[in-house]
Amino acid sequence: MAQTYTAKDITVLEGLEPVRKRPGMYIGGVGSAGLHHLVWEILDNAVDEAMNGHAAHVHVTLHAGGSSVTVSDDGRGMPVDRHPANGVTALEVIFTRLHAGGKFENRTYRTAGGLHGVGASVVNALSQELVATSKRDGFLWQQTFRRGKPLAPLRRLRPARGSGTTVRFHPDPRIFPRTAFEAALVRERLEVASYVHGGVEFVFEDETRGTREVFRHDDGLTDYLARIVAERGAAPVHDAPFVLARDQAESGSRFEVVLQWTESTDEHVRSYVNGIPTGSGGTHEAGVRAGLGKAVRNLIETHGLTPKGLTLTAEDIREGLTGIISIFVPEPQFQGQTKDRLNNPELTQALDAAVRPALEHWLNHNLSTAEAIVARIILAARARAASRAAQQSVARKSATSRRLNLPGKLSDCTGSVRGDTELFIVEGDSAGGSAKQGRDRSRQAILPLRGKVLNVESAPLSKVLANKELSDVVTALGCGFGKSLDLAKLRYDRVIILADADSDGHHIATLLLTFFYRYLPGLVTGGKVFLAQPPLYRVDIGKQTHWAVDDAHRDRLVGRAQSTNGRGPKPQITRFKGLGEMMPKVLWDTTLNPATRRLLRVAVVDPLMTDRVIADLMGRDASARFRFIMDRADDALDLDV
Ligand code: 0RA
């Protein structure tokens, strides 16, 4: 028995000799990446068992000292039966025969062509010691190897319930200059695996630090997406993400795609192939992008949402998109210097063909979500148009000065109090004068604007950029605009439009809001824009003075005075012609003082509706305006002409 074993042993050693001679051919190198390949290789076997539904737990231990790892799973256990011809157990074959992996290791998906996916025998060949334990058929079975060579035949240890596989190994210091594993790398790999294989529990026990972490996400990629969106701090544009999972039995591949649009100005898509990140993307990402673009364009076309004069590019459609693509294929092909780009050509077509109809269907069945996404895309297109022009203008200006040149008309706050600062954009120079005198100069800045602001909705871009009043506003805000808008650079905590309480004032506020929404949308959606509420009437009742913001407010004040005072003093009502008439002290008391004033925060409740109303009311097409007015004619009760 021992004799026959020795004879067989020699052939086995011959089998693994090439691995020890040229380890780089099998694991890429003997540096840190090669060393960690050993863990990924053993881990992949356990994950595969879980992925196929046979195991629910994968447990990884980094042992004290850092140079030994144990991977165990509660799957079916490695087979221990003997091959009828040579009497060698299946377990021993798995660890001693160089093969491309596959049926013995039960692997469906190879993690990477050439590098990993070489099989447990390669890990065994490069390990000083490896102990394989299988629980199966009512017993615990174990075999120990040294540098790929069995120390003894497989031993039946003791009766045991259940099933599973445990592999512990120490990399060979004769092969690897450094044999200590990095806990952070292992941890990261397990965490990603817990999202990519939703429902499987991964435990990482790090004896080098005495920590134990459990990773488990029953909603897999959906959980991962929620985490990425939260981490990136980008508000989602819609609640539930788009989720697509497909099993393509005939090609042996399966994939999952989750997508969510956010307010972020960039696109963030992560992709994985067989659980391995594909940092440089590849054919799977290309397929998802193609299908997604077509689905969104079809939706926009079907519902007639295309804005006039605006072309939507593929980048506009994907601005703010956050997504994860995870695909499993039996024969992945990688390319690129770091081998992190998937190159299987058939996958582009397969993913395009799956994503397009599914996403289109989802959008059509979630119309409010679809509208929010389309509004986000239109916003991106407008910002891109603005930024292209802004870049040209910046290029022109940078020749003269690059530093922040605050407009001469701005009376900035002194900044003696940190935080909680406000910029008042004030209609007219005389009102600006009152505001300057009445303000709290430590935290309130005043920018007076002369006359009507340019209507950016119907003006060509060249005119918008050349406009002095608007460029003063942008300079004072300091946060850029268009695609280069950066709210973190905003110089104030609040931007407050202070215009007269009459129709001219409303018009000016509308023009400014149009400018903000089109060129600095983040300012509006970020809740930074407010409307001051200056009074329209002064109501004196005896010795008391009250301020009314509109007619209804005035009538309430008068009515209250008459009911409480009976035949008291007759209220004296003064209508302000404009803010300029107001004494600085009065302006402070009624409009500027944070303790007593009222502010309206500008919010966008329905982006698509907002886009349409601005386009209709402020755009060049007068018939849209006419329709809007006629539709609402019945609501206008008191036309004060
Ligand atoms: C081949 C056949 C069977 C199990 C496995 C391989 C197996 C391998 C590994 C590696 C790590 N964990 C594992 N778990 C299972 C058994 C097939 C059967 O029971 O019918």
Residues whose N, C-alpha, C, O or C-beta is under 5 A from the ligand:
A	BS01	0RA	N45 A46 E49 D73 G75 R76 G77 M78 P79 K103 F104 E105 N106 T165
